[in-house]
Amino acid sequence: MKPKMKKAELRAYINARARELAASGKHHNWLSIENALRFGEGFEEAREVLDRKWIRDYLDQLCHAAQRRARGAQISDPPLAISEE
């Protein structure tokens, strides 16, 4: 459920949540994050809050870095040991 907040608190929350979603590696770009916030979490205000080129560019950078880290972890993880018991 969407918490009740003042406008400044809401903007800060949406910005923080957008960065959190970007860092999760589950989103490809800012638009995916905006849609998750608007339609998945009920924050229609996300469109206005994220409507700055520098914010969108920053979220894109976070998304791409998180995806690179996720791919790197998958590649470098040791294989699972199979028990012969």
C-alpha positions as a Python dict, from the first residue, in 0.01 Angstrom:
ca = {
    (1, 'M'): (0, 0, 0),
    (2, 'K'): (123, 347, -88),
    (3, 'P'): (227, 542, 225),
    (4, 'K'): (89, 893, 292),
    (5, 'M'): (366, 1151, 251),
    (6, 'K'): (418, 1519, 194),
    (7, 'K'): (524, 1615, -159),
    (8, 'A'): (895, 1655, -74),
    (9, 'E'): (896, 1324, 115),
    (10, 'L'): (722, 1153, -175),
    (11, 'R'): (975, 1285, -426),
    (12, 'A'): (1263, 1171, -204),
    (13, 'Y'): (1104, 828, -159),
    (14, 'I'): (1045, 782, -533),
    (15, 'N'): (1403, 887, -611),
    (16, 'A'): (1545, 648, -352),
    (17, 'R'): (1318, 364, -463),
    (18, 'A'): (1412, 425, -829),
    (19, 'R'): (1783, 395, -740),
    (20, 'E'): (1710, 79, -542),
    (21, 'L'): (1526, -76, -836),
    (22, 'A'): (1804, 24, -1075),
    (23, 'A'): (2069, -133, -851),
    (24, 'S'): (1869, -457, -828),
    (25, 'G'): (1968, -557, -1182),
    (26, 'K'): (1606, -646, -1262),
    (27, 'H'): (1543, -343, -1482),
    (28, 'H'): (1697, -255, -1818),
    (29, 'N'): (1641, 120, -1808),
    (30, 'W'): (1467, 415, -1646),
    (31, 'L'): (1140, 349, -1829),
    (32, 'S'): (1113, 2, -1681),
    (33, 'I'): (1167, 156, -1337),
    (34, 'E'): (909, 427, -1396),
    (35, 'N'): (655, 167, -1503),
    (36, 'A'): (731, -49, -1198),
    (37, 'L'): (679, 250, -971),
    (38, 'R'): (365, 374, -1144),
    (39, 'F'): (184, 53, -1223),
    (40, 'G'): (340, -197, -985),
    (41, 'E'): (368, 17, -673),
    (42, 'G'): (99, 280, -736),
    (43, 'F'): (322, 589, -754),
    (44, 'E'): (170, 780, -1046),
    (45, 'E'): (393, 1071, -940),
    (46, 'A'): (698, 877, -1062),
    (47, 'R'): (644, 1014, -1413),
    (48, 'E'): (687, 1370, -1291),
    (49, 'V'): (966, 1292, -1043),
    (50, 'L'): (1176, 1104, -1298),
    (51, 'D'): (1110, 1353, -1578),
    (52, 'R'): (1464, 1492, -1586),
    (53, 'K'): (1724, 1385, -1841),
    (54, 'W'): (2003, 1367, -1584),
    (55, 'I'): (1793, 1147, -1354),
    (56, 'R'): (1703, 915, -1639),
    (57, 'D'): (2065, 897, -1756),
    (58, 'Y'): (2178, 819, -1400),
    (59, 'L'): (1918, 543, -1360),
    (60, 'D'): (2023, 395, -1695),
    (61, 'Q'): (2385, 391, -1578),
    (62, 'L'): (2286, 219, -1252),
    (63, 'C'): (2080, -39, -1442),
    (64, 'H'): (2361, -120, -1682),
    (65, 'A'): (2620, -146, -1403),
    (66, 'A'): (2394, -378, -1201),
    (67, 'Q'): (2333, -598, -1504),
    (68, 'R'): (2707, -619, -1576),
    (69, 'R'): (2773, -717, -1214),
    (70, 'A'): (2499, -981, -1230),
    (71, 'R'): (2642, -1130, -1549),
    (72, 'G'): (2992, -1125, -1403),
    (73, 'A'): (2878, -1305, -1089),
    (74, 'Q'): (2705, -1570, -1297),
    (75, 'I'): (3016, -1628, -1506),
    (76, 'S'): (3263, -1641, -1217),
    (77, 'D'): (3053, -1847, -974),
    (78, 'P'): (3196, -2194, -919),
    (79, 'P'): (2987, -2481, -1053),
    (80, 'L'): (2757, -2657, -811),
    (81, 'A'): (2901, -2970, -658),
    (82, 'I'): (2704, -3283, -738),
    (83, 'S'): (2689, -3537, -463),
    (84, 'E'): (2731, -3902, -565),
    (85, 'E'): (2568, -4039, -252),
}
